[in-house]
């Protein structure tokens, strides 16, 4: 059973959607503003602001932000009109509801509309990942990266897929590339249109160990320590491996590292 989904624009289970500023302002009607008239001392109202018109896509985004996924799916679907973006968002809404077959259908429709839409290719990869078809997921992520080679979120997904196949060499390489392209990629929950796949409970500890390894190699000590702590909290048991890992050589004499290594193992 999946625990959470990281989307980089939208994530399963913990969705985040960026609402356009205009939409956010719509909920609070502009108040009247009075200006001093220079000659008479009288006041006159400022020109009224024109009303913000919410598009169907903006309404769907608001539903997503409110986790009203069924309503979002209907709004996107009914107003897609052959738009790859709207079809992709329809798939994301169904993905949020764990209706993977429906999500896949709309991702494929988006790709039929625009075969070079890398976000939909990535999201199709997350379907395969959720179904534990990691090889197919890797193929989709590589395809998406041929279209958008600078997409840190897709590199992150590729790393996780390699990680799930116990391919540590390629996983570390993909982790490092994702971090180089976006230093905050692993700290950010979502970015518009791209799903970051879920991690099962069993994977979390190992994931945070690999992430700590990547941050340590990049010289980001605080984040390395933070992820070592998270790895241990999630039940990662190979403390000896942490202590002997060359990537953590610069951490070994730090009080925080020693404290973590001396802490009691978590009982799951």
C-alpha positions in Angstrom: 0.0 0.0 0.0 1.4 3.3 -1.0 2.1 5.9 1.6 2.5 9.1 -0.2 3.2 10.5 -3.6 5.6 13.1 -4.5 4.7 15.1 -7.4 6.8 17.8 -8.5 3.8 19.9 -9.5 1.3 17.7 -8.1 1.8 14.7 -5.9 -0.4 11.7 -5.0 -1.7 11.8 -1.5 -0.1 15.1 -0.8 -1.1 17.2 -3.7 0.0 20.7 -4.1 -1.2 23.0 -6.9 0.0 26.5 -7.5 -3.1 28.7 -7.8 -2.6 31.7 -10.1 -2.4 34.9 -8.1 -5.4 36.2 -9.9 -7.5 33.3 -8.7 -6.3 33.8 -5.1 -7.3 37.4 -5.2 -10.8 36.6 -6.5 -11.9 35.4 -3.0 -11.5 38.9 -1.5 -13.4 41.6 -3.4 -11.4 44.8 -3.8 -12.4 47.5 -1.3 -13.2 51.0 -2.4 -10.2 53.3 -2.3 -10.6 57.1 -1.9 -7.9 59.6 -3.1 -7.6 63.3 -2.1 -8.6 65.6 -4.9 -5.8 68.1 -5.2 -7.8 71.3 -5.7 -11.1 70.8 -4.0 -10.2 68.8 -0.9 -13.0 66.4 -1.8 -12.6 62.7 -2.2 -13.2 60.7 -5.3 -13.2 56.9 -5.7 -10.4 55.3 -7.6 -11.3 53.4 -10.8 -12.9 50.1 -10.0 -10.7 47.0 -10.7 -12.1 44.8 -13.3 -13.4 41.4 -12.1 -11.1 38.5 -12.4 -12.5 35.8 -14.7 -11.6 32.2 -13.6 -10.9 29.9 -16.5 -11.9 26.2 -16.3 -8.2 25.3 -15.8 -7.9 27.8 -12.9 -11.1 26.4 -11.3 -9.7 22.9 -11.7 -6.4 24.0 -10.1 -8.4 25.4 -7.1 -10.3 22.1 -6.7 -6.9 20.3 -6.7 -5.5 22.6 -4.1 -8.6 21.9 -2.0 -8.2 18.1 -2.6 -11.5 18.0 -4.3 -10.0 15.6 -6.9 -13.3 14.3 -8.4 -14.5 17.8 -9.1 -11.1 18.8 -10.5 -11.1 15.8 -12.8 -14.6 16.7 -14.1 -13.6 20.3 -14.6 -10.4 19.5 -16.6 -12.1 16.7 -18.6 -15.1 18.6 -19.6 -13.0 21.5 -20.8 -10.1 19.7 -22.3 -11.1 20.3 -26.0 -8.0 18.5 -27.3 -5.6 20.3 -24.9 -2.7 18.1 -23.9 -2.3 20.2 -20.7 -5.9 19.7 -19.6 -5.8 16.0 -20.5 -2.6 15.6 -18.5 -4.2 17.4 -15.5 -7.2 15.2 -15.8 -4.9 12.2 -15.5 -3.2 13.8 -12.4 -6.6 14.2 -10.7 -7.5 10.6 -11.2 -3.9 9.6 -10.2 -4.6 11.5 -6.9 -7.6 9.3 -6.3 -5.4 6.2 -7.1 -7.5 5.4 -10.2 -4.4 4.4 -12.1 -6.1 3.0 -15.2 -8.1 6.2 -15.7 -5.0 8.3 -15.1 -3.1 6.3 -17.6 -5.9 6.7 -20.2 -5.7 10.5 -20.0 -1.9 10.6 -20.0 -2.0 8.6 -23.2 -4.7 10.9 -24.6 -2.4 13.9 -23.8 0.4 12.2 -25.7 -1.8 11.5 -28.7 -2.5 15.2 -28.7 1.1 16.2 -28.2 3.6 13.4 -28.6 6.4 15.6 -27.3 4.7 16.5 -24.0 7.4 15.4 -21.6 5.3 15.9 -18.4 2.7 13.3 -19.6 5.5 10.9 -20.5 6.9 11.3 -17.0 3.5 10.8 -15.4 3.0 7.7 -17.5 6.3 6.5 -16.0 4.9 7.0 -12.5 2.0 4.7 -13.4 4.4 1.9 -14.3 6.4 2.6 -11.1 3.2 2.4 -9.0 2.6 -1.0 -10.6 6.2 -2.1 -9.8 7.1 -2.3 -13.5 10.3 -0.5 -12.9 12.0 -1.3 -16.2 9.1 0.3 -18.1 9.1 3.2 -15.7 12.8 3.8 -16.4 12.2 3.7 -20.2 9.5 6.4 -19.9 11.7 8.6 -17.7 14.5 8.3 -20.2 12.1 9.2 -23.0 10.9 12.3 -21.0 14.5 13.3 -20.4 15.3 13.2 -24.1 12.6 15.8 -24.5 13.5 17.8 -21.3 17.0 16.9 -20.3 17.1 19.6 -17.6 14.0 18.4 -15.7 15.3 17.7 -12.2 12.1 16.1 -11.1 12.3 13.5 -13.8 15.9 12.7 -12.9 14.7 12.3 -9.3 12.0 9.8 -10.5 14.6 8.0 -12.6 16.9 7.7 -9.6 14.0 6.2 -7.5 13.2 3.7 -10.3 16.9 2.5 -10.4 16.9 2.5 -6.6 13.9 0.1 -6.7 15.8 -2.2 -9.0 18.7 -2.2 -6.6 20.9 -0.5 -9.3 22.9 1.7 -6.9 25.4 3.0 -9.4 22.8 4.4 -11.8 20.6 5.6 -8.9 23.4 7.6 -7.3 24.2 9.1 -10.7 20.6 10.2 -11.3 20.3 11.5 -7.7 23.4 13.7 -8.3 22.2 15.0 -11.6 18.8 15.9 -10.1 20.5 17.7 -7.2 22.9 19.6 -9.6 20.0 20.8 -11.7 17.8 21.8 -8.8 19.4 21.9 -5.3 15.9 21.9 -3.7 14.4 19.1 -5.8 14.2 16.7 -3.0 12.8 19.3 -0.6 10.0 20.6 -2.8 6.7 18.7 -2.8 5.5 19.6 -6.3 5.7 21.6 -9.5 3.0 22.1 -12.0 2.2 19.0 -14.2 4.9 16.5 -13.1 4.3 13.7 -10.7 7.0 12.5 -8.3 6.3 8.9 -7.5 5.5 7.5 -4.1 7.8 5.7 -1.7 6.6 2.7 0.2 7.2 2.4 3.9 9.8 -0.3 3.3 11.7 2.0 0.9 11.8 5.2 3.0 14.7 4.4 5.3 16.9 3.3 2.4 15.8 6.3 0.3 16.9 8.8 3.0 20.2 7.0 3.4 20.9 7.4 -0.4 19.8 11.0 -0.2 22.1 11.7 2.8 24.9 10.1 0.7 24.1 12.4 -2.2 24.0 15.5 0.0 27.2 14.6 1.8 29.0 14.3 -1.6 27.7 17.7 -2.5 29.0 19.2 0.7 25.6 19.9 2.1 26.3 18.7 5.6 23.1 19.9 7.3 20.9 18.1 4.8 23.1 15.0 4.9 22.7 14.8 8.7 19.0 15.5 8.4 18.5 12.6 6.1 20.7 10.2 8.1 18.3 11.0 11.0 15.3 10.4 8.8 16.8 7.1 7.6 17.2 5.9 11.1 13.7 7.1 12.1 12.3 5.2 9.2 13.9 2.0 10.4 17.2 1.9 8.4 19.2 -0.7 10.3 22.7 -0.7 8.6 24.4 1.7 11.0 27.8 0.1 10.3 27.4 1.0 6.7 26.6 4.6 7.6 29.7 4.8 9.8 32.0 3.3 7.2 30.6 5.0 4.1 33.5 7.2 2.7 30.9 9.8 1.7 30.3 10.5 5.4 34.0 10.8 6.3 33.7 14.6 6.9 30.8 14.0 9.2 32.3 11.4 11.6 33.8 13.8 14.1 30.7 16.0 14.3 28.8 15.8 17.6 25.5 15.5 15.7 26.8 12.5 13.7 28.1 10.8 16.8 24.8 11.4 18.6 22.9 9.9 15.7 25.1 6.8 15.7 24.7 6.4 19.5 20.9 6.8 19.4 18.7 3.8 20.1 17.5 1.9 17.0 13.9 2.4 16.3 11.6 -0.6 17.0 9.1 -0.9 14.2 
